[in-house]
Amino acid sequence: SGTDLIGNTFVLAHDVVYIDKGERNKNVSEGFRIFGEILQGVGEVLAETSGDNNYKELGSSVNELSKTTADIVDDFEGFRVKIQTHLYKLNWQQSDNDFFYENYYLDENYYDEAKYQAWNDANYTLTYIGSQEAICGQTVMVGKYDLSQLIKIVMYRTMDESIVKLQKNYEEFRIKEPIYDIDEDGFVIAKIGLKEGVNPNSKYEILESVESSDGTMKYKRVGTLKPVDDKIWDNRYMALEDGAPNSGLEGTYFKVTNGHDLYPGLLIREIKF
């Protein structure tokens, strides 16, 4: 399974543009403060999604500048972000597996400094697949959240939207999600929801993995599913804390439109209709 996954490695590059939708602030230093907090919020999201804590430093120097030049004003009308996400796929052929194991592979029982250095010096290329753009909806600063929280909510949800658009347009990037459970009423439950773009018009195929003669895994369709309209899981960022409807579900419920003898572990994948 690991060698199959290497060939399905993708890289996402996000271009984030801040759109000031409020009136131009006459207080220049307040503008600095807002921009600094925007950068800090963006940095926190990037640190969480990439694992690189250096992003958390974004905006810190701008904020310090603003605090020395004027009092901080608490009211802020809101903001919007536009995110363009670029999708790339790792160039990896089946023959690369043999080369990798022979020249780079190490484990807890075997270490070779030369192999370690060779792996550090290795270079692999990416193929550009496509791009999608998403712009967040109307955003107003409310007392329930501080500015940092609001920025993170908008960032995550807009980023998720751009990724969903890529999944819908590029089949190779679509999620294959295992069936989590099948309840007593025959509804299939899977841990995907609004974050992954599930909606009442979505349609999914059920896939069973089969090992071919050469040892690779192939997938055959064994059924189809449709989401239950009022049981689509809201798993977007902060949805549960927001008290959003269906945020407390354990997953999205699907009704079987074709197929039988289904069981947890089978994969589902969105299809066009």
Solvent accessible surface area in square Angstrom, and as a share of the most:
residue,aa,sasa,rsa
1,S,114,0.74
2,G,45,0.43
3,T,43,0.25
4,D,55,0.28
5,L,123,0.61
6,I,49,0.25
7,G,20,0.19
8,N,83,0.43
9,T,55,0.32
10,F,48,0.20
11,V,61,0.35
12,L,57,0.28
13,A,42,0.33
14,H,50,0.22
15,D,72,0.37
16,V,48,0.28
17,V,74,0.42
18,Y,61,0.23
19,I,59,0.30
20,D,58,0.30
21,K,66,0.28
22,G,20,0.19
23,E,146,0.66
24,R,209,0.76
25,N,81,0.41
26,K,200,0.85
27,N,58,0.30
28,V,111,0.64
29,S,14,0.09
30,E,3,0.01
31,G,31,0.30
32,F,87,0.36
33,R,20,0.07
34,I,11,0.06
35,F,89,0.37
36,G,0,0.00
37,E,39,0.17
38,I,3,0.02
39,L,45,0.22
40,Q,57,0.26
41,G,1,0.01
42,V,16,0.09
43,G,0,0.00
44,E,55,0.25
45,V,0,0.00
46,L,37,0.19
47,A,4,0.03
48,E,96,0.43
49,T,75,0.43
50,S,70,0.45
51,G,64,0.61
52,D,57,0.30
53,N,100,0.51
54,N,116,0.60
55,Y,85,0.32
56,K,100,0.42
57,E,120,0.54
58,L,64,0.32
59,G,8,0.07
60,S,41,0.26
61,S,86,0.55
62,V,32,0.18
63,N,12,0.06
64,E,102,0.46
65,L,87,0.43
66,S,4,0.03
67,K,108,0.46
68,T,110,0.64
69,T,82,0.48
70,A,34,0.26
71,D,127,0.66
72,I,79,0.40
73,V,58,0.33
74,D,128,0.66
75,D,108,0.56
76,F,32,0.14
77,E,106,0.47
78,G,0,0.00
79,F,0,0.00
80,R,74,0.27
81,V,1,0.01
82,K,62,0.26
83,I,0,0.00
84,Q,69,0.30
85,T,0,0.00
86,H,36,0.16
87,L,0,0.00
88,Y,62,0.24
89,K,45,0.19
90,L,30,0.15
91,N,57,0.29
92,W,29,0.10
93,Q,117,0.52
94,Q,120,0.54
95,S,79,0.51
96,D,37,0.19
97,N,11,0.05
98,D,106,0.55
99,F,107,0.45
100,F,37,0.15
101,Y,103,0.39
102,E,127,0.57
103,N,48,0.24
104,Y,27,0.10
105,Y,93,0.35
106,L,46,0.23
107,D,59,0.31
108,E,158,0.71
109,N,132,0.67
110,Y,104,0.39
111,Y,134,0.51
112,D,44,0.23
113,E,91,0.41
114,A,73,0.57
115,K,40,0.17
116,Y,91,0.35
117,Q,81,0.36
118,A,41,0.32
119,W,113,0.40
120,N,84,0.43
121,D,108,0.56
122,A,27,0.21
123,N,140,0.72
124,Y,77,0.29
125,T,91,0.53
126,L,78,0.39
127,T,63,0.36
128,Y,120,0.46
129,I,38,0.20
130,G,4,0.04
131,S,28,0.18
132,Q,42,0.19
133,E,73,0.33
134,A,1,0.01
135,I,73,0.37
136,C,10,0.06
137,G,52,0.50
138,Q,148,0.66
139,T,10,0.06
140,V,85,0.49
141,M,48,0.22
142,V,72,0.42
143,G,88,0.84
144,K,123,0.52
145,Y,25,0.09
146,D,81,0.42
147,L,14,0.07
148,S,39,0.25
149,Q,74,0.33
150,L,13,0.06
151,I,1,0.00
152,K,28,0.12
153,I,14,0.07
154,V,12,0.07
155,M,0,0.00
156,Y,31,0.12
157,R,57,0.21
158,T,3,0.02
159,M,9,0.04
160,D,21,0.11
161,E,74,0.33
162,S,0,0.00
163,I,35,0.18
164,V,16,0.09
165,K,69,0.29
166,L,0,0.00
167,Q,21,0.09
168,K,64,0.27
169,N,73,0.38
170,Y,58,0.22
171,E,97,0.44
172,E,87,0.39
173,F,28,0.12
174,R,33,0.12
175,I,66,0.33
176,K,78,0.33
177,E,34,0.15
178,P,61,0.38
179,I,4,0.02
180,Y,108,0.41
181,D,58,0.30
182,I,51,0.26
183,D,39,0.20
184,E,172,0.77
185,D,106,0.55
186,G,37,0.35
187,F,60,0.25
188,V,0,0.00
189,I,2,0.01
190,A,0,0.00
191,K,83,0.35
192,I,9,0.04
193,G,0,0.00
194,L,68,0.34
195,K,85,0.36
196,E,31,0.14
197,G,15,0.14
198,V,1,0.01
199,N,52,0.27
200,P,66,0.41
201,N,100,0.51
202,S,1,0.01
203,K,64,0.27
204,Y,8,0.03
205,E,9,0.04
206,I,0,0.00
207,L,5,0.03
208,E,49,0.22
209,S,55,0.35
210,V,67,0.38
211,E,114,0.51
212,S,33,0.22
213,S,128,0.83
214,D,107,0.55
215,G,41,0.40
216,T,36,0.21
217,M,71,0.32
218,K,117,0.50
219,Y,98,0.37
220,K,105,0.44
221,R,135,0.49
222,V,44,0.25
223,G,1,0.01
224,T,12,0.07
225,L,0,0.00
226,K,55,0.23
227,P,2,0.01
228,V,25,0.14
229,D,99,0.51
230,D,102,0.53
231,K,73,0.31
232,I,13,0.06
233,W,49,0.17
234,D,6,0.03
235,N,31,0.16
236,R,84,0.31
237,Y,65,0.25
238,M,39,0.17
239,A,1,0.01
240,L,118,0.59
241,E,112,0.50
242,D,53,0.28
243,G,60,0.58
244,A,20,0.16
245,P,116,0.73
246,N,53,0.27
247,S,12,0.08
248,G,67,0.65
249,L,46,0.23
250,E,79,0.35
251,G,0,0.00
252,T,0,0.00
253,Y,28,0.11
254,F,0,0.00
255,K,100,0.42
256,V,55,0.31
257,T,74,0.43
258,N,93,0.48
259,G,28,0.27
260,H,145,0.65
261,D,121,0.62
262,L,30,0.15
263,Y,104,0.40
264,P,73,0.46
265,G,47,0.45
266,L,10,0.05
267,L,35,0.17
268,I,1,0.01
269,R,41,0.15
270,E,33,0.15
271,I,22,0.11
272,K,138,0.59
273,F,168,0.70
